[in-house]
Amino acid sequence: MANFLFAAAVVFFGLLVLVTTLLPLVPSHAWWIRAWDFPRLQLLILGCAVIVGAMFLGSPAKWIFIAALVAACAYQAVRIYPYTPLARTEMNNVPQRDDGSQTTILASNVEMPNEEFDRVADLIAETDADSVFLMETNETWFDRLADALASYPTVVTELRDNYYGMIFATRLTVHQAQIVYLTPDETPTLFAELETPSGHRFRFVGLHPRPPVPGNSTKDRDAQIIYSARFARAKEMPLMAVGDFNDAAWSDTSRRFKHVGGYVDPRVGRGLVASFDAKSKLLRTPIDQFYATPDIALVDFRRGPDVGSDHFPLITRIELDRDIAQEANVPPPPLPDDTLDELDRVMTTYRKTLDARHLPDLD
């Protein structure tokens, strides 16, 4: 009986690994398919454990089973590899300096029901970031963080009780800062054009699209993520995209976002910097993102402390000097002209489905 239960467990978990490895290859926006983009590391670990267990099975067919599992694990490893210290970094660290060309950004999904307001307030004070981007904020959060945000001259809010509220606060010079809507469901996005004390201007896009959960397909999430990528080409200006993407860094959508926008990613070559789920060490995955155009250099990129949320904050310090960034970064190859033309056509068509009153002026 014990041998039967062991064999049944090995087969069950092996089939689970195989099926959930194949499912994300299906070109579907269904939540129960796209959700398997998240636990690739966990599936890799489980798959390796099952391979070891399968070695003890008695059937000669076990070698076919093991070969399939090895292929699945190899595929998962390839997808994860860029987010390990074994890969080449895209953004090499540059020294910190205080000539006004550097700025620090704190981004945190505070989790709306979380009542650890003081921990978030303390983090804002301790980080002393030039810009703060908070997600899942409602009126209660705004009221409880009023003192912590009082030192920021510009505060833009979209306060909601549906987990999609936002607060953006900055002490930098603001040329534009507004809530925009990049999907028909009017999930908000923060769009800003800022300037450092040294006169370096850049654009900031704060995203928090809907996750793949029951009742939500990923169609609007993917559209919002990809559509926002075109901001990088709208004007010759450095741009960063920050927020809880509700999408793993290694997913097809995130990789397409990088490809379309020509972004670099501080996680590549450094490690997962897993930000979710802060309440479970077993299920953590990198879904809170920071992407930048190659004319932005990286000074520091790290995960912040536990603030009671299911997400860890991300703290990033960047350098806006283009010459420094050019030496520090490994930019992606430029997209072919025909690809750019096709992307512009698709994005122009998609833009027509949105309310133009809620879109940023990209000129």
N, C-alpha and C positions, 0 to 999 in steps of 0.2 A: 504493500500500500504506500509506504513512504517513497519507494522508487517511482511509483505511478504519479504521486502528487508532485514530486520533484520534476519529472518529465513534463507534466501538464503545465507547471509554472514556467518552465523554460520555453515551451512552445508558445504559451500565451503571451509572455512578455516579448518573445522574439517577434511574433506576429504584430504585436503592438508597435514595436520599433519599425518594422518594415512598412506597415500601413501608414503610420504617421510621418514617415520619411517621404513616402510617395505622395501623400495628400497635398502638400503645398505646391507640388508640380502641376496640379490641376488649375487651369486658368479660370478661377471662380472667385467671386467676392463673398461667398457664403462664409459666415463667421466661424462655423465649425471646421472649415478648411483652413482659413487664414490664421486661426488661433495656433496652429501647429508650427507657424513661423517662429514662435517665441521660444519653446523649450529645446532648442537644438543641442545645447550643451548637455542638458539632462538626458536627452535621448541618446547622445553619444556615450555618456557614461553607462546608461542602462544597457545599451547595445553591447558594449565591451564586456560587461558583467555577464550578459546572456551568452556571449560567445564562449566564455570560460565554462559556464554551466553546461553548454551544449556539447562540450568535449566529453562529458561523462555519459552522454546518451548512448544507448546500445545500438540503435538502428544505423545501418550503413548510409541511409538518406540524410543523416545528420550533416554530412559534408556539404551537401547542396544547401541545406539550411544555414550552415556556418558561412559558406561563401556569400550567400545573399546578405547575411548580417554584416560581414566584413565590407561589402560594397556599400551598404547603408551607412555604416560608421565612417567609412572613408569619405563619403559624400558630405556627411555632417561636419567632419573635421575640415574639409576644404572650405565650407561656408564659414566656419568659425575662425579659421587660421588667421585672417587679417587682423583679428581682434585679440591677438596674443603677442607677447613680447618677441616671438620668433619672426614676425613679419617686419618689413622695413617701415619705418615711420613716415607718414606724410607731412607731419608738422613737427619739426625739431624745435626744442625749447630754445628761447633766446633769453638773455639776461634781463632782469628787472631793472628799470630805471625810472627816474622821476622828472622827465623833461616835458611831460604833458601828452606824449604820443601813445601812452598805454592807458588802458581802462579795464576795470574789473566788473564782471557780471555775475549776479547770483540769480539762479533760476530754481524754483521749487514748486512742485505740486504738493500743496499743503494737506490735501484730502479734506474735503468739505466737512465731514462729521468730526474730524479731529478737533479736540478742544485744548491742545497744547499750545495755546496762543503765545505764551511767554517764551517757549523754546524757539519759536520762529522769530519773535521779536528780538530775542538775545542773539540769534544767528545774524540777523540784519545788522545789529549793532557791532558784533564782533567782526563780521566780514567787512563792514564799511564799504560795500560795493558802490561803484558809481551808478550802476543801474540794477534794479531789482525787478524780476519778472515772476509773479506768483500766479498759480493756477488753482482752480476749484475754489475760488473765493466768493463768498456771499456778503451780505450786509454785516453779518456778525463778525466775520473775519476783518472786514475793513474797519469797523469800529474798534475792535480789539488791537489792531495794529496802527491805529492813528498816531500814537506817540512815536512809534518806531519809524514811521514814514514822514514825520513832521519835518525832518531835515532835508527832504527832497522837494525842490521847487516845483517840479512837474510830476503830477500823479494822474494817470489815465486809468479809468476803471470801467469794467463791464461786470457788474455784480449780479450773480444768478444763483438760484437755489437748485439748479439741475446739474451741478458738477462741472459747468463750463464757464464759470466766471473767471475774470482775469483782473489783476492789478499790475500796472507797470509804473515804476517810479524811477526817476533819474535826476541827477544833479548836473548832467552834461547840458550843453547848449542844444536846444531842441528846434529843429527846422520843420519837423512834422512828427506828429504822434497821434495815432487814431486807431480805433477798433474798425476792422474791415471784415468782410464776409466772403470767403472764397468757395463756399458750397451753397447749394440751394437750401440746405437745412439751416443756414445762418448760424453755424457754429463760429464763434468769433476768432479772429486772428489779430494780433497786435502788429501794427506796421509803424515804424518810426525812422526818422532820419536825424542823426545826432552828430555832434561835433565835440572833439576833445579840446582841452585847453590850448593845445599846440596848433589847433586849426585843422586837424584831420577829421574829415567827414566820413560817415559810414551809415549803412542801413541796418536796421534790426528787424527781424521778423520773428514774432513769438507765436508758436503753434501749439494747439491742444485739440487735435481731431478726435472723433469718436472711436472707441475701441471695438475690436471684433468680439462682441458678446451676443447672447441670444436677443433677437429683435433688431440687431444692427448688422447690416452687411458692411463690407469695407469699401464700397464703391465711393461714397462721399469722402471717407478718410483718405483714400488713395488719390482721389482727384484734388483734394485740398493740399496734400503734400506735394504732388507733382506740379500743380499750378503755381504754388508759391515758389518753386524752383526757378521759374522764369524771371523772378525779380532780379536774380543775379546778372542777367543779361540786359535788363531794361536800361541800365545806365552804367557808365564806367565809374563805379564807386564800390569800395569794399562793402561786403554784406555778410552778416551772420544770421543763421536760422537756428533758433533755440526753442526747446520746450519738450513737453511730454508728447511724443509722436504717437503713442500707443501702437508702436511698431518697432520690432527689434532692428538693431543696427544692420544685421545681416540679411534682412528680408529683401525680396525683389523690389518692393516699393521704395525702401530706403536706398537701395543701391541705384535704382533709377533716378531718385531724387538727386543723389550725388552726381550721377552721370549727366543729367539734364542741366543742372546748375553749375557744373564744373567745380564742385566743392572739394575741400579736403576735410579730413576727420581726425581729431586728436586721439581718438581711441585706436586707430590703426597703428599697430606696432607697439602699443603700450599695455593693452589688456582690456578686459571687459568693462571695467568701471561700472559694474552692474548696479542699476539704480532702483529696480523694482523686482520683487516685492521686498520692501525693507523689513517686513514682519515674518519672512520665511527665508532662511538661509539656503534651502534646497531649491527654491523656484526662482531665484534671482536671474534677471536678464537685462540687457542694456536697452531700455526703451525711451529714456530721457536723453535727447540728442543735442549736440552742438556741432553745427557745420559752418564752415567759413569759406569765402572765396580765397584763392591762393595769395592775394595781396594783404592778407591778415596773418601775422605771425603769432605763435603761441608762447606765452610766458609761463602759464600755470594752468593745469586742468586737473581737477580733483573732485571727489565725492565728498559732500558735506556730512555733518553728523546727523544722527537720528533726531527728527523733530516731532515724532509721534505719528507721522504720516506713513502711508504704505510706499511712499517714494523717498529716496534720499535726494537732497538738494545737489545741484552741480554748481561748482564755483570755478569760473574761468577768468583768467587775465590775458589780455591780448595786446599786441603791438601793432600800431597802424602805419608804421614807416614802411613804405613799399619796398625800398631797397633792402631792408633787413628781412622782410618777408620773402623776397625773391631768393635770397641766399638760404633761408631756413627751410622753405617748403619744397615738396616734390609735387608740382601741379599735375593734374591728369592731362592726358592728350586732348587737344581741342576736338570738338565734335565736327564731323564733315558738314559742308555747307548744305548738302541735300537733307541731312538729318535735322539741322537747325531750321531749314525751311518747313519741313514736315511738322516739327514741334510747334513752330509759330502758327501754322495753319490749325493744328489741333487745339492749341491754347486759345486762339482767337475764336474758334467755334465754341469752345467751352465757356469763354467769358460772356458770350451772348446769353447764356442760361442764367447769369447772375444779375443781381440788381446793381446797376451801374452807380447808384447813389451811395453804395456801401463799399466801393472799390477805391484803392489809393490812386492818386495821380502819380504815374511813373515817369513823367517827363522831367 
